[in-house]
């Protein structure tokens, strides 16, 4: 049995922005390591390499991946690193769920000037992130709040590189390699990724359970930080009682 509390390693969403204080507050009883995503990488394995360097000094950790961060966490978990004790994946996918036109449009953003990027590309993206529940959320959000998140954190070349990185991503046939306890946190209203992606993860991961958060959208790390954090903590409390390194990799 693991006697030391595993470190929670939070892996950011597509914006690249690290967890902020309000999002970290529910996890205060656990050691936490957060980060900002590197810029300009156009391959998921490159992000997994980066994440591997962030955890190389840890002997026990749980990856907490949000959206694009869930994809990066999944890619590293497939390498079966020895220190990995669990996964928390929210809004992620095992294969690119976006229609081809969206991928092409996102990739084309590299040719857009700063005005087009801020006022066209990011407005379209913000609309896809939004949910009907956002305005009455724990922390109410508007579409322009999401656009501003990217304006402040995501250079246009990084945006287009991250789009490129997921176009050919597909690890559905490898999911059974991951045997550590996994929590899938799914929003009730996900306009970006959709139910199909969550179902593929749920059916492909052999040691996963899913929690659907009511009245939430894709951006619930931002709109419902308390509910999101509490859901993670409840999973970790169960996990700390039952998990051990030998069983996790059996």
Secondary structure, DSSP 8 states (H G I E B T S, - for coil): ---S--EEEEE--TT-----HHHHGGGTTS-EE-----SS--SHHHHHHHHHHHHTT-SSEEEEEETHHHHHHHHHHTTT-TTEEEEEEES--SB--S-HHHHHHHHGGGGS-HHHIIIIIHHHHHHHH--TTGGGSTT---HHHHHHHHHHH--HHHHHHHHHHHHT-B-GGGGGG--SEEEEEEEEE-SSS-HHHHHHHHHH-TTEEEEEEEEEETTHHHH-HHHHHHHHHHHHHHHHHH--HHHHT-
